[in-house]
Amino acid sequence: QVQLVESGGGSVQAGGSLRLSCAASGYTYWPSYMGWFRQAPGKEREGVATISTGFFSTGAGSTYYADSVKGRFTISQDNAKNTLYLQMNSLKPEDTAMYYCAADFRRWFPLPHTPNQYNYWGQGTQVTVSS
């Protein structure tokens, strides 16, 4: 059974940085697509950044970023460590949310970036940005 465990969340002042990690386990081969999503209180879960891992996926290495995080966040993967990362720089109060790691093994085109395109989810890690 696929397990995703997020870490790295916390409280930071506006302009600061955090790096989220997602440790993946319980699979035979690396998921085809992985991503970071977030959900703020009273809002729907939204895609922040996703990546095509290159394992039975189309567009290997391609990435998606929400407009609100482009130029500030970077998604990356370390296959040797079975870990997905999200480097978040220049954080803003509106980035405050619970951040979730997600994975999917199906074939998608184009790169999936909506919650209903991902079957496996972590428990989330809280990110709070104060002004």
LUMVOMI-207991 format. One line per field, with one value per residue: residue number from 0; x negated, y, z negated of N, C-alpha, C, O, CB in turn. Coordinates in pm, whole numbers, plus 50000, padded with zeros to 5 digits. Glycine has a CB too. Layout:
<recs>
drenpa (NUM/...)
n_x (X/...)
n_y (Y/...)
n_z (Z/...)
ca_x (X/...)
ca_y (Y/...)
ca_z (Z/...)
c_x (X/...)
c_y (Y/...)
c_z (Z/...)
o_x (X/...)
o_y (Y/...)
o_z (Z/...)
cb_x (X/...)
cb_y (Y/...)
cb_z (Z/...)
</recs>
This chain:
<recs>
drenpa (0/1/2/3/4/5/6/7/8/9/10/11/12/13/14/15/16/17/18/19/20/21/22/23/24/25/26/27/28/29/30/31/32/33/34/35/36/37/38/39/40/41/42/43/44/45/46/47/48/49/50/51/52/53/54/55/56/57/58/59/60/61/62/63/64/65/66/67/68/69/70/71/72/73/74/75/76/77/78/79/80/81/82/83/84/85/86/87/88/89/90/91/92/93/94/95/96/97/98/99/100/101/102/103/104/105/106/107/108/109/110/111/112/113/114/115/116/117/118/119/120/121/122/123/124/125/126/127/128/129/130)
n_x (49916/49944/49774/49756/49571/49560/49339/49175/49325/49433/49412/49356/49221/49345/49186/48998/48859/48938/48888/49062/49099/49171/49200/49209/49347/49404/49464/49421/49297/49187/49430/49614/49686/49650/49730/49786/50037/50265/50472/50664/50841/51189/51167/51135/50938/50636/50419/50074/49810/49697/49544/49416/49287/49140/49152/49311/49467/49600/49428/49187/49036/49161/49329/49582/49704/49901/50033/50009/49782/49569/49230/49160/49189/49050/49065/48932/48770/48623/48516/48355/48384/48649/48818/49012/48993/49073/48966/49009/49004/48986/49225/49572/49843/50081/50011/50054/50170/50285/50064/50049/49912/49929/49993/49997/50057/50153/50181/50157/50244/50274/50016/50128/50302/50504/50695/50867/50738/50552/50474/50356/50276/50108/50104/50076/49913/49879/49853/49777/49784/49685/49757)
n_y (49882/50217/50472/50803/51047/51356/51626/51908/52136/52442/52745/53066/53387/53636/53643/53460/53120/52776/52422/52158/51807/51486/51166/50866/50539/50180/50092/49929/50041/50374/50633/50760/51025/51299/51530/51851/51981/52218/52333/52578/52705/52686/52688/52530/52240/52288/52262/52300/52247/52015/51714/51522/51214/51047/50775/50550/50752/51027/51296/51322/51467/51709/51993/52146/52454/52642/52962/53144/53072/53059/53108/53131/52890/52559/52240/51916/51595/51314/51029/50828/50856/50822/51043/51340/51688/52026/52332/52635/52967/53320/53348/53415/53559/53459/53208/53043/52739/52395/52164/51911/51604/51419/51134/50946/50667/50635/50684/51002/51278/51612/51696/51606/51810/51856/51787/51559/51396/51248/50964/50886/51001/51203/51282/51547/51864/52146/52481/52799/53137/53441/53792)
n_z (50000/50088/49924/49812/49660/49526/49437/49279/49265/49098/48902/49032/49109/49337/49651/49588/49605/49669/49680/49797/49753/49889/49813/49978/49991/50012/50271/50590/50810/50879/50847/51130/51151/50934/50674/50512/50311/50169/49899/49771/49481/49529/49801/50126/50202/50375/50662/50631/50720/50958/51088/51357/51323/51484/51471/51635/51733/51923/52084/51928/51650/51680/51544/51341/51223/51005/51087/50881/50741/50909/50991/50727/50588/50603/50736/50685/50726/50566/50661/50557/50287/50261/50237/50250/50304/50204/50251/50102/50143/50063/49916/49862/49670/49778/49859/49652/49536/49524/49645/49885/49999/50299/50511/50817/51033/51285/51644/51768/51976/52062/51813/51496/51262/51085/50786/50812/50988/50865/50676/50435/50114/49871/49516/49467/49400/49197/49302/49203/49256/49142/49135)
ca_x (50000/49864/49779/49691/49557/49506/49271/49111/49410/49406/49450/49249/49264/49352/49053/48914/48857/48955/48880/49145/49056/49273/49137/49302/49311/49511/49497/49323/49223/49216/49552/49594/49705/49655/49756/49820/50164/50288/50610/50679/50973/51299/51139/51116/50800/50588/50288/49966/49705/49695/49432/49417/49164/49066/49177/49433/49546/49573/49368/49098/48969/49241/49384/49692/49710/50011/49987/49980/49654/49464/49114/49131/49185/48986/49089/48824/48779/48499/48558/48273/48436/48795/48869/49054/48970/49127/48894/49097/48933/49066/49358/49669/49950/50181/49963/50092/50262/50235/50005/50059/49840/50018/49928/50086/49984/50219/50127/50234/50191/50146/49976/50241/50277/50623/50700/50936/50650/50453/50539/50289/50257/50051/50188/50062/49827/49930/49763/49838/49699/49735/49715)
ca_y (50000/50338/50565/50931/51115/51490/51691/52034/52252/52521/52886/53151/53522/53668/53658/53348/53000/52643/52312/52043/51678/51380/51035/50771/50399/50084/50071/49851/50137/50514/50684/50832/51168/51338/51673/51919/52050/52288/52367/52676/52694/52740/52688/52400/52199/52332/52217/52397/52208/51872/51674/51392/51157/50972/50633/50515/50873/51109/51425/51304/51585/51830/52042/52243/52541/52737/53098/53216/53032/53057/53190/53126/52750/52465/52100/51830/51458/51240/50890/50743/50868/50806/51165/51455/51812/52153/52445/52750/53091/53443/53308/53521/53512/53382/53071/52968/52630/52260/52118/51767/51535/51325/51051/50867/50575/50624/50763/51123/51381/51666/51675/51626/51907/51876/51683/51436/51319/51181/50862/50860/51127/51204/51340/51692/51937/52283/52594/52924/53251/53560/53919)
ca_z (50000/50100/49810/49834/49532/49543/49326/49314/49245/48979/48904/49084/49143/49480/49711/49549/49688/49610/49775/49762/49803/49892/49822/50038/49972/50032/50411/50665/50889/50846/50911/51256/51126/50794/50665/50387/50310/50042/49867/49664/49419/49605/49944/50187/50222/50506/50703/50615/50814/50987/51172/51423/51269/51585/51453/51707/51748/52041/52053/51814/51600/51695/51418/51339/51107/50999/51117/50757/50683/51011/50959/50582/50543/50694/50705/50731/50678/50546/50675/50470/50151/50266/50173/50329/50230/50249/50197/50104/50112/50066/49870/49836/49580/49852/49876/49533/49569/49505/49769/49902/50105/50368/50613/50902/51121/51414/51754/51790/52064/52015/51675/51405/51155/51003/50683/50851/51075/50781/50595/50308/50042/49738/49411/49472/49308/49190/49329/49158/49289/49074/49199)
c_x (49912/49884/49699/49689/49487/49435/49217/49198/49372/49456/49331/49306/49265/49212/48959/48929/48884/48933/48962/49086/49171/49202/49240/49252/49429/49550/49387/49236/49272/49344/49521/49601/49710/49676/49782/49949/50177/50435/50611/50819/51081/51279/51122/50966/50758/50448/50186/49856/49711/49581/49456/49283/49080/49082/49313/49525/49511/49511/49276/49027/49049/49305/49499/49680/49835/49955/49942/49844/49540/49353/49076/49113/49117/49012/48973/48840/48638/48536/48481/48326/48588/48865/48902/49036/49050/49050/48980/49019/49028/49210/49443/49776/50056/50136/50000/50198/50204/50186/50002/49973/49936/49941/50033/50004/50045/50148/50217/50165/50299/50119/50092/50206/50401/50634/50764/50855/50545/50524/50481/50250/50187/50147/50177/49966/49867/49819/49838/49739/49760/49679/49632)
c_y (50124/50426/50689/51006/51249/51538/51825/52157/52326/52662/52970/53288/53542/53698/53543/53228/52875/52540/52195/51917/51580/51248/50934/50629/50310/50059/49992/49942/50276/50560/50763/50983/51190/51488/51721/51996/52122/52320/52460/52662/52760/52742/52546/52369/52237/52278/52329/52370/52057/51842/51537/51326/51084/50822/50600/50636/50943/51241/51421/51433/51713/51865/52137/52324/52627/52877/53170/53182/53031/53155/53188/52984/52664/52323/52017/51691/51401/51092/50797/50744/50851/50927/51272/51579/51927/52263/52569/52872/53210/53416/53429/53468/53429/53241/52983/52864/52499/52212/51965/51719/51435/51251/50977/50785/50567/50709/50883/51206/51483/51637/51703/51724/51939/51760/51552/51350/51241/51088/50845/50993/51105/51272/51492/51747/52084/52384/52721/53037/53376/53685/54003)
c_z (50000/49977/49844/49701/49555/49417/49374/49298/49117/48994/48945/49112/49295/49534/49681/49642/49604/49720/49722/49825/49797/49915/49870/50017/50007/50175/50478/50751/50855/50915/51038/51238/50976/50785/50524/50406/50175/50025/49748/49605/49504/49755/49995/50198/50364/50535/50691/50717/50833/51083/51234/51391/51372/51573/51513/51723/51878/51997/51933/51777/51612/51562/51443/51212/51116/51022/50991/50697/50783/50976/50812/50532/50649/50646/50760/50670/50663/50547/50581/50327/50146/50204/50275/50242/50288/50177/50213/50056/50120/50025/49835/49740/49652/49887/49756/49568/49517/49641/49773/50018/50167/50476/50694/50999/51261/51519/51775/51897/52084/51867/51579/51294/51073/50903/50728/50949/50996/50683/50455/50245/49909/49641/49405/49368/49314/49219/49290/49182/49227/49141/49104)
o_x (49817/49997/49589/49793/49371/49467/49212/49150/49290/49531/49219/49426/49194/49133/48853/48999/48855/48956/48934/49031/49258/49150/49346/49132/49540/49660/49273/49115/49384/49365/49416/49528/49768/49644/49797/49968/50107/50511/50566/50908/51066/51365/51097/50881/50833/50370/50211/49814/49728/49529/49511/49177/48961/49031/49416/49647/49405/49537/49286/48967/49009/49332/49513/49649/49869/49842/49847/49795/49425/49378/48969/49032/49126/48986/48922/48915/48547/48581/48536/48313/48648/48960/48829/49060/49090/49066/49020/48975/49136/49304/49394/49797/50114/50214/49978/50304/50089/50259/49960/49962/50016/49840/50143/49896/49991/50067/50338/50042/50410/50193/50148/50096/50402/50590/50720/50900/50458/50621/50549/50199/50206/50256/50261/49941/49887/49708/49948/49625/49875/49568/49588)
o_y (50134/50450/50682/51026/51254/51495/51852/52269/52279/52694/52948/53303/53473/53769/53532/53233/52871/52568/52141/51921/51589/51222/50918/50601/50358/50008/49987/49920/50294/50527/50825/51058/51111/51563/51642/52067/52089/52333/52426/52610/52874/52791/52453/52458/52220/52253/52441/52459/51982/51930/51447/51378/51062/50749/50620/50622/50919/51291/51506/51500/51816/51778/52198/52271/52679/52907/53250/53255/53005/53269/53238/52959/52692/52289/52045/51673/51435/51038/50699/50645/50864/50912/51293/51575/51926/52283/52604/52877/53200/53458/53531/53347/53338/53162/52862/52898/52493/52220/51899/51785/51373/51299/50949/50826/50496/50795/50870/51206/51445/51560/51813/51721/52038/51649/51444/51243/51177/51126/50795/51083/51003/51314/51557/51687/52140/52374/52747/53034/53411/53685/54112)
o_z (49922/49933/49898/49638/49596/49306/49494/49315/49039/49086/48900/49136/49369/49471/49742/49743/49484/49838/49616/49934/49710/50023/49809/50025/50029/50201/50430/50763/50808/51032/51050/51303/50901/50878/50431/50505/50080/50122/49638/49673/49546/49829/49918/50202/50460/50443/50736/50791/50738/51151/51169/51428/51350/51657/51450/51726/51936/51887/51844/51861/51559/51479/51549/51106/51223/50983/50994/50611/50746/50937/50776/50444/50769/50531/50868/50574/50738/50446/50531/50255/50039/50127/50372/50121/50405/50056/50324/49942/50177/50093/49785/49731/49593/49939/49759/49623/49473/49741/49678/50121/50097/50527/50647/51042/51346/51486/51798/51908/52121/51804/51580/51239/50999/50931/50688/50988/51055/50617/50366/50311/49843/49679/49344/49264/49422/49167/49338/49135/49256/49196/49141)
cb_x (50096/49901/49723/49765/49477/49617/49157/49066/49557/49260/49503/49186/49173/49446/48992/48947/48723/49097/48733/49290/48935/49381/49076/49320/49264/49628/49517/49393/49238/49098/49629/49697/49833/49526/49871/49706/50284/50205/50694/50655/50972/51327/51013/51183/50783/50588/50291/49909/49565/49831/49302/49440/49197/48922/49171/49507/49523/49704/49474/48996/48841/49349/49276/49832/49583/50086/50098/50087/49666/49523/49140/49242/49329/48835/49226/48686/48863/48426/48541/48127/48398/48837/48768/49203/48822/49283/48756/49222/48814/49062/49348/49733/50017/50218/49812/50144/50288/50345/49863/50205/49712/50139/49830/50183/49981/50365/50115/50250/50142/50142/49857/50285/50223/50752/50775/51069/50582/50366/50532/50165/50390/49915/50151/50195/49676/49991/49718/49878/49682/49699/49837)
cb_y (50000/50416/50498/51014/51027/51588/51602/52027/52210/52521/52932/53089/53627/53788/53786/53307/52987/52627/52269/52064/51626/51407/50992/50800/50373/50128/50206/49747/50108/50604/50771/50788/51222/51296/51709/52013/51952/52416/52240/52822/52756/52875/52770/52396/52045/52484/52164/52393/52251/51826/51673/51405/51063/51007/50592/50403/50967/51133/51527/51196/51602/51813/52112/52171/52629/52728/53178/53187/52895/53092/53329/53194/52697/52491/52051/51890/51371/51281/50844/50788/51003/50677/51218/51441/51846/52164/52464/52726/53111/53506/53215/53571/53632/53455/53071/53063/52622/52164/52175/51727/51464/51399/50951/50958/50438/50664/50677/51204/51323/51815/51763/51492/52034/51886/51734/51469/51411/51283/50733/50770/51195/51274/51281/51755/51918/52310/52599/52917/53268/53558/53999)
cb_z (49878/50229/49680/49945/49431/49581/49268/49453/49239/48948/48765/49211/49076/49505/49664/49408/49760/49544/49799/49809/49722/50003/49686/50189/49827/49958/50482/50751/51041/50885/50814/51358/51195/50718/50750/50341/50333/50034/49838/49716/49281/49559/49974/50325/50198/50513/50844/50471/50762/51045/51091/51579/51159/51577/51302/51636/51629/52123/52030/51844/51671/51804/51336/51347/51096/50862/51186/50656/50622/51150/51000/50504/50513/50704/50764/50694/50774/50412/50818/50472/50093/50194/50072/50377/50231/50221/50267/50015/50208/50206/49751/49970/49513/49978/49897/49424/49723/49446/49785/49924/50051/50428/50548/50978/51059/51404/51886/51659/52200/52038/51641/51345/51214/51091/50564/50913/51175/50704/50666/50328/50021/49737/49277/49454/49343/49052/49480/49007/49443/48924/49245)
</recs>
